[in-house]
Amino acid sequence: MTSPIRDSAPTPGPTADPTPPPGCPAHSGQAPAGPGLESLHGPEFAADPAATYARLREHGRIAPVELAPGVPVSLVTSYQTALDILRAPETFSKDARHWQALADGTIPMDNPVVPMMMYRPNALCSDGEEHHRLRSAISDTLDRLDIHALRRYVERSADFLIDLFGPRGEADLLKEYSARLPLLVFNQLFGCPPELSDKLVRALSALFDVTEDSEQANALLAETLFQLIALKREDPGPDMTSWLIAHPAELTDEELIHQIVVLVGAGTQPQQNLICNGLLLLLSDERFRGDLAGGTMLIGDALNEVLWKDPPLANFCVHYPRHDATVDGHRLAKGDPVVISLAAANNDPYLLSNRRGNRAHLAWSAGPHTCPAKDPAQLIASVAVEKLLDRLPDLELAVPAEELEWRPGPFHRALAALPVRFPRTAAKSDEALAEMAAAATAAISGAVGRTPTVSGADAPGDGPDETVADTASATTEPEPRPESGAEHEARRRWWKSLAQWWRRG
C-alpha cells in the first residue's frame, strides 16, 4: 500500500510544482489567521463542536483552524489520517522547538495556548532515544502501583466525598465529586501536601481553559512542582514522585518537573472530564440508563462510548513536520503545527456506526506516544462512576441535559457544571468521616504512597504550618507497617480539615 504521507520538496526540472515563498498562506496550505478560519477557542465551538467538525470535513481530511487568536494550525479530522501521523515519528516530531512561528516570534510566548504546546523536557515532547529514556521512567513508575490498593483508595475517597454532599440531596458533581476525586488520588500517589496539590490543580485548570493568565499559571505550575521535588529529595516516601527521583534514568530536577506535568496534567483535568462526561451520558441517554437498570451493560462500556464520542481531550497530540510533506493531498509545511482532533477522528463518518465493545478509539492517542497511564485512568473513572451510582441509585439531572454549559477551550471537552438531585442520605459528622477515611487510607497507604498529614486542625490552605509529608523508606519498596497512634491522629486531623474546608466551599 502506498503511504499517504510523502515528502513534498520540489523536484528539479520543468515538471516541478512551484513552491510558494515562506510566509505565504499557500506555503503551509493554511489561510491567514483571522475571521476566515474556523475557531476552536470560542463559546460557539464549546457548545457544538460536532457542527464545527462537520464543516471542517468539507476541506477534506485536514483543515485549517484557529486554535487561539493568532495561532493557525492544521487540524486532522480523519481517523485513518490521524493514525498515519501518530505512527510516523520519522516525519512528524513532537518537539515544539520545530515550531517556526514560535521560534521567530510571529507567535509570542504570552499567547494563551503556548504553555500547552511549548517544548518541555518530558516524554510527551521528545522523540527517539530521549523519548525512550523519559518514557521508561514514567512507565516503570506506573508499573510499581498496586492496582488493587488503588481501587480500594478510590472507593474510600469516593465514599468520603459522597458523604459530604449526600445529606443535602443535591450537588454539582463536577465541583464536588469529579474534580475532587482526582485531587485525592493525586495527593496519595505523588505524596503531595494538600496546599501544593491545590496550586497544581488551579494552574492546570487555567492552562486547559486557555485563559489570559496562562503564562502565570505555567510559572505557578513549575514553582509548585519544584517545591514538591525538593520536599521528596529531602524526605522521600513510597510515592510516585520519590520513585521518579530514584529511577535509573537519573532525571534532572527540570526533567522531573516536566514528567510530573505530564502525569498530573493527564490525571486531573482529563480525568475529571472523563468521569463527568461519563456520568452525563449515563444520566441523560435512555439507552444506557435502561441497560444499567437491567444490569446488562457494564459501566466500562458506557465510559468507552464517552471515549469515542466525547473524549476528555478533544484536540491535542500536536506534531511538527520535520520537512515539507503532503498528507492525503494536503500540504503541510515544515515546522507548522498539526493537531490531531481525537474527537473528530473518533466520530469520522467513514467508521462503522456500531462501536459497542470496540475499543479502537484514539482517546489515548496511538503510536509511540500512546498514553502509558490509560489503565489506572480507566480504573479511577470506572470506580468513581460505579461507587456514585451504587450509593445514589436514584440520581438524576437537576436541569435538562441540553441546558448544561460546556467550558470554552480548544483542547478539552469539559462541562462547566453537572447539577444533580437525589434522595438525601444520612448525615455524618466531620469527626466520623475523618476517622473512617483515616483508617481506610492507613490500611492501603503502603502500596500506593502515604496521604499527607497535618500538624494542626486548620483547613488546608488556611495557614503556613498545617502540612508535612508522611514518609517511609526511599531505597526499597516499603512494607506496610502498623500505624502509630500519633500517625493515625495526624491523618485523622488531615481528613477532618479537608471535610471542613470542602463543606465551606
N, C-alpha and C positions, 0 to 999 in steps of 0.2 A: 504494500500500500504506500502510495506517495504521501509524504508528510505534508500537512497543510502549512507548516512553518518553513519558510525559506529565506535565505539572505536576499536582500533587495538592492544591493550595491549595483550600480550601472555597469554593464559590460562594455568594454572599449569598442568603438566602431560605430557605423551609422545606424545600427539597429538598436542601440541603447536608448532606454527611455530617458527623457530629460529629467534631471534631478533638481528640484526647486532648491533655492538657497536656504541655509539655516535661518530660522525665524519666520519663514513663510508658512502660513497655515497649511499649505499643501505638503510641506516637508514632513509633517507628522500625521497628515490625514485628519487634522482637527481644525475646526473653525476657531476663530479667536474667542477668548473667554468673554462672556457677556450675555445679553438677552437672547442671542441665537442658540445658546446651549441649554439643554435640559438641566435643571438644578437639582442636586441631591441634598441641599442643605436647608431647605425651607419647610414651613409647616404643610404646604400642599403635598410635597413628596412624602412626608411623615404620615399624612392622613390616608394616602392611597398610593403606595409605591408600585402596586401592580399595574396601575394605569400608566405610570411613567415607564416601566419596563416594556409594556406593550408598544408604546410609541417608539422607544429606542430600538425595538426589534425591526422597525421599518428601515433602519440603517443597515441591517444585516446582523452578523454575529458579534460585532464590536461597534460601539457607538461613542461619539464624543459627548462628554458631560462636564459640568462644572461641579467639582467636589466641594469647593468653598469659594467665596468670592475671589476671583483672580487665579483660580487653580484648575485649569483644564486637564482632564485625564481621559484615557480611553477605557471604557467600561465593557467588560466581556459579559454578554448575556446568554451565551450558548453553553450548554452543558459540555459538549464534546470539545469545543474550543477551550473552555476553562481547563479541562483535563489535559489537553495538549500543552498548554502553557505551564500548568503546575508541574508537569512531568518533564519539562525541558530546561533544566538549570544551565545547560551549556549555552542557551540562547537568552534566557531571562534570568537576571540576577535579582536577589533580594536586598542587595546592598544599596542603600539610598545615596551613597556617595556617587553613584552613577547619575543621579537626578541633576541634569544640567541646569534647569531653570532655578533650582535652589542654589547650586554652586556658584552661578554667575550673578546672583542677586535679583533676578527677574521676579522670583517669589521670595519675599522677605522672611526672615526667621520668625517674626512675630505673627505670621499668618496662623490662624487657629488650628489648621489641620497638620501643621508641620510636626508638632510633638508626636502625633500618631504615625507619621510617615518617615521621620528623620532616621538617620543611621544611629543604631545603638550597638555596642559590642555584645550582642547576645545571639542566641541560636536562631531567632526569627529573622534577623537582619544580616545573616552571614551565609557564605557558600563554601562548598568544598571541604577541605580538611579542617578549616576553622569551624565550620558548621558542625562537623562530626565531633570535634573536641567539646564544644559548648553544649551540644545536644546530649552527649553522653553523660555530662554532669547532671542534667535535668532528668534524663531517663533513669539513670541509676538511683537518683534520689527518690523519684516516684516509686521505683521498684521496692524500696525499703518500707513503704507504707503497709500496714496490716489492714487489708481491706475490710475484714470483719470488724475490727475495732473501729474503723472509720464509720461503718454503718451504724454501730451502736452509738457513737458520739453524735452523729447526725440525728438519730432518733431522739436521744435525750435532749439535744438542743432544740429540736422541733417541739417537743413536749413543753419545754420551758417557755418558748415564745407563745404557743397556743394558750398556755395557762395565763399568760399576761393579758391577752386581749379577749379570751373566751368569755369571761363574765360580762362583758359589755354587750355581746350579741351582735356586734358589728366591728368591722376592721377594714383598713386599707392593706390588702395583702402584699402590695409592693413594698410599702414603707415598713410595715410591722412584721413581715414574715420573709418575703423573697429577698429583700435587701439585707436583713439582719442575720439570716441563717448562714449565708456565705461568710459574713463577718466573724461569727463564732467559730466556724470551721477554720478560717484563716488564722485566727488567734491560736488555735490549737496546733495546726500543722506547722506554722512558722515560729511558734514560741514568741508571738508578738504582743507586747503590752497593749492594752486597750487604747491608750491615748495615741500611740503610734498608728495602730490599725485604723482609728477614726480618721486621722490625717490622710492615710493612704487611700481610703475609700473616697473621701472628698476630692482628692486630687484626681483620681481615676475617673470619677463621675464627670468632672469638668473636661477631661481630655476626650472622653467618648461623646459628650454632648457638643463638643467643638464650640466652647464658649469663648468670649473675648479675652478671658483671663487664662487661656490655655498655657501660655508661656509661664505665668506664675505658678500654675498648677504643676507643670513639669518640674519646675525648680523645687516646689514643696515635696514632690514625689521623690526626687533624688536625695534631698536633705533628710527626709524621714527614713528612707532605706539605709542611708549611711549610718544613722543612729542605731538602727536595728542590727546592722552588721557589726558595728563597734561593740554593741552590747553582747552579741553572741561570740565574738572573738575573745572577749574578756571572760565570759561566763557561759560556755556552750551547754546545750542540753539535747535531749532526744527529739529534735525537731528538724524540719527541712532546711532552715537557714544554717544550722550548725553542720548538717550533713553536706550541704553545698560547700561550705568553708573547708571541710576536711577532705573533699573529693580529690582524687589523684590528678585531676585536670589542673589543680593549683590555680584557681581563678583569682585574679586580682580583685581589689575592692570595687573597682569600676565594673569589671565583668560580673561580679556578684550582684551588684545593684541592678544591673540590667537583665540578668537571668531572673531575678525575683520580680522585676517589672513584668516580664512575660507571664510568669506563673500567677502573680497577683492579678494582673490585667485579665487573664483568662478565667480566674477563679472568683471574681467579684461581679463586675458588670455583665458579662455574657451569662454567667451562672444565674444571676437573679433574673435576667430576661428569659432564660430557658424555663425556669420554674414558673414565672409569671405568665408567660405565653402558653405554657402547658396547662396551667390552671384555667386560663381564659377559654381555651379550646374545650376542656372538659366541662366547663360550666355553661357554655353557650351553644355547643354543637350537639344536637339531639342524637346524632349517630353515636357519639362517644358516651353521652350520658346514659343512653339506653343500654349500651354494651356493658358499661361499668356496673349499672344496677343489676344486670343479669349475670354478672361475673364472667362474661365471655371475652372481654378484652383486657389485656394487661395494660397497666399504666405505661410501661415501656413502649408499647405500640403507639399510644397517644403521643408520648414525647417524640417518638420517631416521626410522627406526622408533623409535629411542630418543626423539627429539624429540616424536614423537606419544605414545608410551606412558609414558615416564619422563623428562619434561623436567627439566633440572637445576635450574631454578627452577620449583617446582611451584605455589606460591601467591604471587602478588605483584601488580604493577600496581595499587597502591592508588589509589582515586579517592574524591573527596568531593563529594556532591551540592551544587550551588550553591543549590538550593532543594528543598523537599519535592517528591518525584517518585514516580510509580508506574511500575514496570517489570515487565511480564508479570504484573500483578496483585499485585506485592509493593510494599509501602510503604517507601520509603527516605527517611529524614529528612535535612534539610539538615545537612551537616557530620558525619554519621555515616559511618565508613569502609566502603567497598565494595571487597572484594578479589576479583580475578579468579583463579579456580583454573584455571591453564593446563593442569594435568594432568587435572582432571575434565572441563573443556570439550573437550580433545582426545579424551577417551575417552567422550564423550557417546553413549549408546546409539542416538541418532537419526542419527548419522553412518553413512556407508557403512562396512561392515566391511573391505573391501579397500582399504588405504591405500598399497599399494606404488607408489612413484613419485609419490604425491600429496604435495605439499609445502605444503598449505594449513593446516598446524598453527599453533598460536598460541604456540609456544615462544619466538619472537622478538617477541611481542606483535603489535599491529596499530594502524592509525590513525596519528595524528601522532607518537606515541611509539614507533613500531617501532624495534627495536634497530638503530643505524647501523653496528654492528661485526659483523654476522652473517657477512659474507663472510670476513674474517680469522679469526673464531672457528671457522667450519666448516673452514677450511683447516688451522688448527692441530690440531684434533681428528682430522681425516682423516689428516693426515701422521703424527700420533702413533700412531694405530692401525695404519696401513699399515706403518710402519717396524718396529714391535714384532713384528707377525706375520711380516714378511719375515725379520727377524733370528732370531726364535724360533718357527719354524713348528710345533713340537711342544708349544707352550704349552698347559697345562691347569690347571683349577682345583685347588687343593690341598684344598679341602673342598667338599661338595655345595652347590650354589647356595642351597638353601633354608636352610642353616645360616649364611649370611652375615648380618651385622647392619647395620642402617641407622641413621644418626645422627639422633636426635630434632631437631626444629626445624620450625616451621610453613612456612618459606619454601622450603627446598630438598628435593631427593630425592638423598641423599648416602650412599654406603656408608661404614661405619666402617673397613673394610679390604678388600683384594682379594688374598688369598694365592694364589700360583700356583707351579707347579713346571715344570721343563723340563730337557732335557739341558744340561749345563754347557758354557759356551763357554771359549775360550782366555783366560787372564788377561793383562792388560796392566798395566804399571807406571803409577803416578800420573804419572811423568815423560812416558811415551809418550802417555798420554791428554791431558795438558796441551798437549803440542806439537801434536798433531793438532787439538785443539779451538781453540787459539790461531791456527793457520794458517788454519783454515776460517773462523773468525769475522772475521779480518782481511780476508779476501777479499771479504766481503759487508757489512762494517760501515758503509761509506759510504752505503748505500741505506736502512738502517733504524735508524741510530744506532749508536754505538760502545759495546761492552761496557765496563763499569767495570774499571779495573785496580788492582793493589795495589802498595804500595811495599815490602812485606815478604812473607815466606813463611808467616806465621801463618794459621790458618784464619779464614774470615770470622766476625766476631763475637767473636774472642778478644782483640782489642787495639784501642786508640783510634787508631792511626796506620796502619791497614792499607789503606785505600782512598782513591783520589782519582778524580775523573771524568776520563775520556778525552774530549777536546773537539775541536771544529772550528768553522768559521765559523758565526756566528749569523744573518747577514743574507741569505745566499743559499743555495740548495741546494748542498751541498758536493760537489765532485768527488772520487771515490775517489783517494787518493794513496798512493804507496808507503809502507809502514810502516817506520819506522826500527828499528834493532836494539834500541834501548832500549825502544821501544814494544812490540815483539814480546816482549821478555824480561819486561816488566811484565805483559803479557797472559798469557803462559805461566805466570807465578807465580800469577796470579789463578786460573786453571783448576786448577793443581796444588793450591792451597789448598782450592778447592771440592771436589776429589776426596777429599782427605784428611779434610775436615770431614764429608762425607756417608758415607764409609766408616765413620767412627767412629759416626755417628748411627744 
